[in-house]
């Protein structure tokens, strides 16, 4: 599972850095957006379940790697932009992994169904929400009805709660979140919005 955590974190870092580059931030701004996108959701989740300090902030190797990814994107952004589809898939994988891990943390902390779903959603989408706020955008989870980002995270977290703790539940929850996001986009499924 450690491999998937790293992969998801670094995908989130690359996506955050690209958004900082798109906004024409300087190197420090891009690194800040990359770092907060990468570890923001998990850090908020850790605060919700009472785990202090947040796990990602105690992992120096991970933080250095996030910084290197951010710097790499800053200097090589033209080449990285061509990887848009790959980054989307990595971001989706990260969403699934972190939604499942967040749900596991919530269940381990003794939270009920809605608490577990909230912990999973926060872990999966929190970094993206913080990224959007830092880049002066309305967080995409509120209006991208055709890309089930938060919905996918919630679905994965809910499945984890229903299956109970364990590695099979983690795998099933992460897979469900990934399939919900990819499937909603492939099928053009749209959540209702007010008329």
C-alpha positions as CSV (number, residue, x, y, z in Angstrom):
1,X,0.0,0.0,0.0
2,X,2.9,2.3,0.7
3,X,3.7,2.3,-3.1
4,X,0.2,3.5,-3.9
5,X,0.3,6.2,-1.2
6,X,3.5,7.6,-2.8
7,X,2.1,7.3,-6.3
8,X,-1.1,9.1,-5.4
9,X,0.8,11.8,-3.4
10,X,3.2,12.5,-6.2
11,X,0.4,12.6,-8.8
12,X,-1.4,15.1,-6.6
13,X,1.9,17.1,-6.3
14,X,2.3,17.2,-10.1
15,X,-1.3,18.2,-10.7
16,X,-1.0,21.0,-8.1
17,X,2.3,22.2,-9.6
18,X,0.8,22.3,-13.1
19,X,-2.0,24.4,-11.8
20,X,0.5,26.8,-10.1
21,X,2.4,27.0,-13.4
22,X,-0.9,27.7,-15.3
23,X,-1.5,30.6,-12.9
24,X,2.1,31.8,-13.6
25,X,3.2,31.6,-10.0
26,X,6.9,31.8,-9.2
27,X,8.9,28.8,-8.1
28,X,8.0,29.1,-4.4
29,X,4.3,29.5,-5.2
30,X,4.3,26.4,-7.4
31,X,6.1,24.4,-4.7
32,X,3.5,25.6,-2.2
33,X,0.6,24.6,-4.4
34,X,2.2,21.3,-5.2
35,X,2.8,20.5,-1.5
36,X,-0.6,21.5,-0.2
37,X,-2.3,19.6,-3.0
38,X,-0.2,16.5,-2.3
39,X,-0.6,16.4,1.5
40,X,-3.5,18.7,2.3
41,X,-6.3,16.2,2.2
42,X,-4.5,13.6,4.3
43,X,-3.4,16.3,6.8
44,X,-7.0,17.5,7.2
45,X,-8.2,13.9,7.6
46,X,-5.6,13.3,10.3
47,X,-6.9,16.4,12.2
48,X,-10.4,15.1,11.9
49,X,-9.5,11.8,13.4
50,X,-7.2,13.3,16.1
51,X,-3.9,12.1,14.7
52,X,-1.2,14.7,15.4
53,X,1.0,15.7,13.9
54,X,-0.4,14.7,10.5
55,X,1.4,11.7,9.1
56,X,2.5,13.3,5.9
57,X,4.2,16.2,7.7
58,X,6.3,13.7,9.6
59,X,7.6,11.9,6.5
60,X,10.7,13.9,5.4
61,X,11.4,11.6,2.4
62,X,7.9,12.1,1.1
63,X,8.0,15.9,1.6
64,X,11.4,16.2,-0.2
65,X,10.1,14.1,-3.1
66,X,7.0,16.3,-3.3
67,X,9.2,19.3,-3.5
68,X,11.4,17.7,-6.2
69,X,8.2,16.8,-8.2
70,X,7.0,20.4,-7.9
71,X,10.4,21.8,-9.0
72,X,10.5,19.3,-11.9
73,X,7.1,20.4,-13.1
74,X,8.1,24.0,-12.8
75,X,11.1,23.6,-15.0
76,X,9.7,21.0,-17.4
77,X,6.0,22.1,-17.5
78,X,5.8,21.9,-21.3
79,X,6.7,18.3,-21.4
80,X,4.6,17.4,-18.3
81,X,1.5,19.1,-19.8
82,X,1.6,16.5,-22.6
83,X,1.1,13.8,-19.9
84,X,-2.4,15.2,-19.2
85,X,-4.2,11.9,-19.6
86,X,-1.6,10.0,-17.5
87,X,-1.9,12.7,-14.8
88,X,-5.7,12.3,-14.8
89,X,-5.4,8.6,-14.4
90,X,-2.8,9.0,-11.6
91,X,-5.0,11.6,-9.9
92,X,-7.9,9.2,-10.1
93,X,-5.8,6.4,-8.6
94,X,-4.7,8.8,-5.8
95,X,-8.3,9.7,-5.2
96,X,-9.3,6.1,-4.8
97,X,-6.4,5.2,-2.6
98,X,-6.8,8.2,-0.3
99,X,-10.5,7.9,-0.1
100,X,-10.0,4.3,1.1
101,X,-7.2,5.2,3.5
102,X,-9.2,8.1,4.9
103,X,-12.2,5.8,5.5
104,X,-9.9,3.3,7.2
105,X,-8.6,6.1,9.5
106,X,-12.2,7.2,10.3
107,X,-13.3,3.7,11.1
108,X,-10.2,3.1,13.2
109,X,-11.0,6.3,15.1
110,X,-14.4,4.9,16.0
111,X,-16.5,7.2,13.7
112,X,-19.9,6.1,12.4
113,X,-21.0,5.8,8.8
114,X,-21.1,9.5,8.0
115,X,-17.9,10.2,9.9
116,X,-16.1,7.5,7.9
117,X,-17.5,8.9,4.6
118,X,-16.4,12.4,5.6
119,X,-12.9,11.2,6.5
120,X,-12.6,9.4,3.2
121,X,-13.9,12.3,1.1
122,X,-11.7,14.8,2.9
123,X,-8.7,12.6,2.4
124,X,-9.5,12.1,-1.3
125,X,-10.5,15.6,-2.3
126,X,-9.1,17.9,0.4
127,X,-5.9,18.6,-1.4
128,X,-7.7,19.5,-4.6
129,X,-10.1,21.8,-2.7
130,X,-7.1,23.6,-1.1
131,X,-5.3,23.8,-4.5
132,X,-8.4,25.5,-6.0
133,X,-8.6,28.0,-3.2
134,X,-4.9,28.8,-3.4
135,X,-5.3,29.4,-7.2
136,X,-8.4,31.6,-6.7
137,X,-10.9,29.2,-8.2
138,X,-14.2,27.9,-6.9
139,X,-13.3,24.3,-5.8
140,X,-14.2,22.0,-8.7
141,X,-16.0,19.5,-6.4
142,X,-18.8,22.0,-6.2
143,X,-19.6,22.4,-9.9
144,X,-18.0,19.7,-12.0
145,X,-21.1,17.6,-12.2
146,X,-19.7,15.5,-15.1
147,X,-16.6,14.4,-13.2
148,X,-17.7,12.5,-10.1
149,X,-14.7,13.4,-7.9
150,X,-16.2,13.9,-4.5
151,X,-19.0,11.4,-5.3
152,X,-16.4,8.8,-6.2
153,X,-14.5,9.4,-3.0
154,X,-17.7,9.2,-0.9
155,X,-18.8,6.0,-2.7
156,X,-15.4,4.3,-2.0
157,X,-15.4,5.4,1.6
158,X,-19.0,4.2,2.1
159,X,-18.1,0.8,0.6
160,X,-15.1,0.6,3.0
161,X,-17.5,1.2,6.0
162,X,-19.9,-1.5,4.8
163,X,-17.2,-4.1,4.2
164,X,-15.4,-3.4,7.5
165,X,-11.7,-3.1,8.1
166,X,-9.1,-5.1,6.3
167,X,-6.9,-5.2,3.2
168,X,-9.7,-6.5,0.9
169,X,-12.0,-3.7,2.0
170,X,-9.2,-1.2,1.2
171,X,-8.7,-2.6,-2.2
172,X,-12.4,-2.8,-2.9
173,X,-13.0,0.8,-1.7
174,X,-10.1,2.2,-3.8
175,X,-11.2,0.3,-6.8
176,X,-14.8,1.4,-6.4
177,X,-13.8,5.1,-6.2
178,X,-11.6,4.8,-9.3
179,X,-14.3,3.0,-11.3
180,X,-17.0,5.6,-10.2
181,X,-14.8,8.5,-11.4
182,X,-13.7,6.9,-14.7
183,X,-17.2,5.5,-15.3
184,X,-19.0,8.7,-14.7
185,X,-16.7,10.5,-17.2
186,X,-16.8,7.7,-19.8
187,X,-20.6,7.4,-19.7
188,X,-21.2,11.2,-19.4
189,X,-23.1,10.8,-16.2
190,X,-24.0,14.2,-14.7
191,X,-25.2,15.0,-11.2
192,X,-28.3,17.1,-10.9
193,X,-27.9,20.9,-10.5
194,X,-30.6,23.5,-9.8
195,X,-32.5,24.9,-12.7
